């Protein structure tokens, strides 16, 4: 079973996708988990999600972990499919709970009350590609899969 999660070819497209998504998601996760980049930190984020938004504690915790630890996992290519699945779920949840009401487009001019969901669609597309292809080149997943395969021989 673990082999299916780790299996990946030495392809550079998946490497580029996971690095791009990991680098973009990490600051969002660091805001929520550590309070970096002007974020609320773990306690503030959990309070906002559970009290203000009515999100169950476990779901809120999974969002914080997906955006922070999942982003780090993507950058190093560790448990890439699980990280991509988690981030993809967060993006779907963000569209449904917050961004749908503002329409498709981001608020580039600052003239609307909120942001649309076009960014989220891109992130979901990257997540789907990573779910299908795996981590690609220069990944912990690939290294582990190769190590396991060499033991089987």
Secondary structure, 3 states (H helix, E strand, C coil): CHHHHHCCCCCHHHHHHHHHHHHHHHHHHHHHHHCHHHCCHHHHHHHHHHHHCCCCHHHHHHHHHHHHHHHHHHHHCCCHHHHHHHHHHHHHHHHHHHHHHHCCCCCCCCCCCCCCCHHHHHHHHHHHHHHHHCCCCCCHHHHHHHHHHHHHC
